Amino acid sequence: MSGILTNKVAVITGGSSGIGLGIAKRFAKEGAKVAITGRNQDTIDKALEEIGPNGIGIRGDVSRLDDLTRLYQTVEKKFGKIDTLVVNAGIYIVGPLSMFTEEQFDRTSDINFKGAFFSVQKALPVLKDGASVILVSSTVNGKGIPNHAAYSATKAAVRSLARSFSAELLDRRIRVNTLTPGPVDTPIFSTITTSEAEATAMKEAMGNFTPVKRVATSDEMAAAALYMASDESTFMVGAEILLDGGLRDL
C-alpha cells in the first residue's frame, strides 16, 4: 500500500460491515487511524479484528443526535481532529407505494436522510479545515424503480446535501462529495431475504441487471473512497463518483 493516509484520522459511519467496512479496512491499510460506528457491538468487534490495531469502534445510531455527539467527542479524545468523514450508515427498506407504512418511511428517512445531515453537522467542530466528507448515496438517486420510492428519495437527498454542504463550507475548504454505488456484494442481501439461497439468487439477479453482469465488490468502492479522501481530489467539490456498472446510463 502507498501509505497515502498516514497519520490521517477517518470516521466511517456504518463501518462495521459492507461498503463501510471495506472502506475502513482500506483506509487503515493506507495508514489512517480509523473510527467506525455501528448499532451491534458484536458486529463492531468482528470488524475491528479485520481493521487492525489502528481502528476503534463506537456503538451508536446515526438517527440519534446524542449518539453522534458522543461519537465525535470520543474520536477527538482518542485521535484528535478528523481529516475524512465517510457518511455511509444507511438502511434499505423497500415496498410497494400502496403498502408502505409510516413506520417504514420514518425509519428510512431518519437513518438515510436525517442521519446523513446531522452526521455532518455534529462533526463540524472536530473536522479539520480542508477535510474531505464523503456521502454514500445510491444509483437509484437518479432512477425511478418500483418499490423504491422512499429509499430512492433519501438517496437523492444525500446527493443534494453534498452540493449544499460544499457551498456552505467553502470558507473552510471542506469538500463534500458523493460516492454513488450500484449493487454491491454486501450482507444486505441476507438481511432482506429469508434464506442464503434466496440471498444468492437476488444478488445474481441484481448483477445481471447491470450492463457488466455482476455486482461490485466493497474493495472497488473503497478504492474510489480512497481517492476522494486523499489530497489528489482537492479540486473535487460537490461532485459525484458513480460506480454502478453502467446501470444508470447504459
C-alpha positions as CSV (number, residue, x, y, z in Angstrom):
1,M,0.0,0.0,0.0
2,S,1.1,3.6,-0.6
3,G,0.5,5.0,2.9
4,I,-1.4,7.8,1.3
5,L,-3.4,8.4,4.5
6,T,-0.6,8.0,7.0
7,N,-1.4,9.9,10.2
8,K,-4.8,10.9,8.9
9,V,-7.9,10.4,11.1
10,A,-11.0,8.9,9.4
11,V,-14.5,8.3,10.7
12,I,-16.8,5.9,8.9
13,T,-20.4,5.7,10.0
14,G,-21.9,2.2,9.4
15,G,-18.3,0.9,9.1
16,S,-18.9,-2.4,10.7
17,S,-20.0,-4.3,7.6
18,G,-20.4,-4.0,3.8
19,I,-19.1,-0.9,2.0
20,G,-18.3,0.9,5.2
21,L,-16.1,-2.0,6.4
22,G,-14.4,-2.2,3.0
23,I,-13.5,1.5,3.2
24,A,-12.4,1.2,6.8
25,K,-10.0,-1.7,6.1
26,R,-8.5,0.1,3.0
27,F,-8.0,3.4,4.9
28,A,-6.3,1.5,7.8
29,K,-4.0,-0.2,5.3
30,E,-3.1,3.2,3.9
31,G,-2.0,4.4,7.3
32,A,-5.2,6.1,8.7
33,K,-6.4,6.0,12.2
34,V,-10.0,4.7,11.7
35,A,-13.1,5.0,13.9
36,I,-16.2,3.1,12.8
37,T,-19.8,3.1,14.1
38,G,-22.5,0.5,14.1
39,R,-25.6,-0.5,16.0
40,N,-24.4,-4.0,17.0
41,Q,-21.4,-4.4,19.3
42,D,-20.6,-8.0,18.2
43,T,-20.5,-6.8,14.6
44,I,-18.3,-3.9,15.5
45,D,-15.9,-6.2,17.4
46,K,-15.6,-8.6,14.5
47,A,-15.0,-5.7,12.1
48,L,-12.2,-4.3,14.3
49,E,-10.4,-7.7,14.1
50,E,-10.3,-7.1,10.3
51,I,-9.4,-3.4,10.5
52,G,-6.5,-4.0,12.9
53,P,-4.8,-2.0,15.7
54,N,-5.4,1.4,14.1
55,G,-9.2,1.0,14.5
56,I,-11.7,1.8,17.2
57,G,-15.4,1.2,17.3
58,I,-18.2,3.3,18.8
59,R,-21.7,1.8,19.1
60,G,-24.4,4.2,18.1
61,D,-27.4,5.1,15.9
62,V,-26.9,8.0,13.4
63,S,-30.5,9.0,13.8
64,R,-29.9,9.8,17.5
65,L,-28.1,13.2,17.8
66,D,-26.8,12.4,21.3
67,D,-25.0,9.3,19.8
68,L,-23.4,11.5,17.1
69,T,-22.2,14.0,19.7
70,R,-20.7,11.2,21.8
71,L,-19.1,9.7,18.6
72,Y,-17.1,12.8,17.8
73,Q,-16.2,13.6,21.4
74,T,-14.7,10.0,21.6
75,V,-12.8,10.3,18.3
76,E,-11.4,13.7,19.2
77,K,-10.2,12.5,22.6
78,K,-8.7,9.3,21.1
79,F,-7.3,10.5,17.8
80,G,-7.7,14.3,17.5
81,K,-9.3,16.3,14.7
82,I,-10.9,14.5,11.7
83,D,-9.4,14.5,8.2
84,T,-12.0,12.4,6.5
85,L,-15.7,11.7,7.3
86,V,-17.5,8.9,5.4
87,V,-21.2,9.1,5.9
88,N,-22.1,5.6,5.0
89,A,-24.7,4.4,7.6
90,G,-27.9,3.5,5.8
91,I,-30.9,1.2,5.8
92,Y,-32.6,-0.5,2.8
93,I,-36.4,-0.8,3.2
94,V,-38.4,-1.2,0.0
95,G,-42.0,-2.0,-0.7
96,P,-45.0,-1.0,-2.9
97,L,-46.3,2.5,-2.5
98,S,-49.8,1.2,-1.6
99,M,-48.5,-0.8,1.3
100,F,-45.5,1.3,2.6
101,T,-46.1,2.1,6.2
102,E,-45.4,5.3,8.1
103,E,-43.0,3.4,10.4
104,Q,-41.1,2.2,7.3
105,F,-41.0,5.7,5.9
106,D,-39.8,7.3,9.2
107,R,-37.1,4.7,9.7
108,T,-35.8,5.1,6.2
109,S,-35.8,8.9,6.4
110,D,-34.4,9.0,9.9
111,I,-31.3,7.0,9.1
112,N,-30.6,7.7,5.5
113,F,-31.5,11.5,5.4
114,K,-31.6,12.9,8.9
115,G,-28.7,10.7,9.9
116,A,-26.6,11.9,7.0
117,F,-27.5,15.6,7.6
118,F,-26.6,15.5,11.3
119,S,-23.6,13.2,10.9
120,V,-22.0,16.2,9.1
121,Q,-23.4,18.9,11.3
122,K,-22.3,17.4,14.5
123,A,-18.8,16.7,13.0
124,L,-18.2,20.4,12.1
125,P,-16.4,21.3,15.4
126,V,-13.9,18.4,15.0
127,L,-13.4,18.5,11.2
128,K,-10.1,19.9,10.1
129,D,-10.2,22.8,7.7
130,G,-9.6,21.2,4.3
131,A,-11.2,17.9,5.4
132,S,-12.9,15.6,3.0
133,V,-16.5,14.5,3.6
134,I,-17.8,11.6,1.6
135,L,-21.6,10.9,1.5
136,V,-22.6,7.5,0.3
137,S,-25.7,7.6,-1.9
138,S,-27.0,5.0,-4.5
139,T,-27.5,4.9,-8.2
140,V,-31.3,4.9,-7.6
141,N,-30.9,8.6,-6.7
142,G,-31.4,9.2,-10.4
143,K,-33.7,6.5,-11.4
144,G,-37.4,5.6,-10.9
145,I,-37.7,2.0,-9.7
146,P,-40.9,0.3,-8.4
147,N,-41.0,-0.3,-4.6
148,H,-38.0,2.1,-4.1
149,A,-39.8,5.5,-3.7
150,A,-38.8,6.3,-0.1
151,Y,-35.3,4.8,-0.3
152,S,-34.6,6.5,-3.7
153,A,-35.8,9.8,-2.3
154,T,-33.5,9.7,0.7
155,K,-30.5,8.8,-1.5
156,A,-31.4,11.7,-3.9
157,A,-31.5,13.9,-0.8
158,V,-28.0,12.8,0.2
159,R,-26.7,13.7,-3.3
160,S,-28.3,17.2,-2.9
161,L,-26.7,17.6,0.6
162,A,-23.2,17.3,-1.0
163,R,-23.8,20.3,-3.2
164,S,-25.4,22.4,-0.4
165,F,-22.8,21.5,2.2
166,S,-19.9,22.2,-0.1
167,A,-21.2,25.6,-0.9
168,E,-21.7,26.4,2.8
169,L,-18.2,25.1,3.8
170,L,-16.1,26.7,1.1
171,D,-14.6,29.1,3.6
172,R,-13.1,26.2,5.5
173,R,-12.0,24.4,2.3
174,I,-14.1,21.3,3.4
175,R,-15.1,19.5,0.3
176,V,-18.2,17.3,0.4
177,N,-18.7,14.8,-2.4
178,T,-20.9,11.8,-3.1
179,L,-19.9,8.2,-3.7
180,T,-22.8,6.5,-5.6
181,P,-22.7,2.7,-5.9
182,G,-24.9,0.4,-7.8
183,P,-25.5,-3.1,-6.4
184,V,-22.6,-4.3,-4.2
185,D,-21.8,-7.7,-2.7
186,T,-22.6,-7.0,1.0
187,P,-24.6,-8.6,3.8
188,I,-27.6,-6.5,2.8
189,F,-28.9,-9.4,0.6
190,S,-29.1,-11.7,3.6
191,T,-30.9,-9.1,5.7
192,I,-33.8,-8.7,3.2
193,T,-34.3,-12.3,2.2
194,T,-35.3,-15.4,4.2
195,S,-32.5,-17.9,3.2
196,E,-29.0,-18.0,1.9
197,A,-30.2,-19.4,-1.4
198,E,-32.7,-16.6,-1.8
199,A,-30.0,-14.0,-1.0
200,T,-27.6,-15.5,-3.6
201,A,-30.4,-15.6,-6.2
202,M,-31.2,-11.9,-5.5
203,K,-27.6,-10.9,-5.8
204,E,-27.2,-12.7,-9.1
205,A,-30.4,-11.2,-10.4
206,M,-29.2,-7.7,-9.5
207,G,-25.8,-8.3,-11.0
208,N,-27.4,-9.5,-14.3
209,F,-29.5,-6.3,-14.3
210,T,-26.3,-4.3,-14.8
211,P,-24.6,-4.0,-18.2
212,V,-21.4,-5.6,-16.8
213,K,-23.5,-8.5,-15.5
214,R,-22.2,-8.6,-11.9
215,V,-22.4,-6.8,-8.6
216,A,-19.4,-4.7,-7.4
217,T,-17.1,-5.5,-4.5
218,S,-16.6,-3.5,-1.4
219,D,-12.9,-3.2,-2.4
220,E,-14.0,-1.3,-5.6
221,M,-16.0,1.2,-3.5
222,A,-13.1,1.5,-1.1
223,A,-10.7,2.4,-4.0
224,A,-12.9,5.3,-5.0
225,A,-13.3,6.4,-1.4
226,L,-9.5,6.5,-1.0
227,Y,-9.2,8.9,-3.9
228,M,-11.9,11.1,-2.5
229,A,-10.2,11.1,0.9
230,S,-6.8,11.8,-0.4
231,D,-5.2,15.1,-1.4
232,E,-5.4,14.1,-5.0
233,S,-9.1,15.0,-5.0
234,T,-8.8,18.6,-3.6
235,F,-10.3,20.1,-6.8
236,M,-13.4,17.8,-6.5
237,V,-16.2,19.8,-4.7
238,G,-19.9,18.9,-4.5
239,A,-19.4,16.2,-7.2
240,E,-20.4,12.6,-7.6
241,I,-18.4,9.4,-8.4
242,L,-20.9,6.9,-10.0
243,L,-19.8,3.3,-9.7
244,D,-22.8,1.2,-10.8
245,G,-21.6,-1.0,-13.7
246,G,-23.3,1.2,-16.2
247,L,-26.7,0.7,-14.6
248,R,-27.9,4.2,-14.8
249,D,-26.5,5.4,-18.2
250,L,-26.3,2.3,-20.5
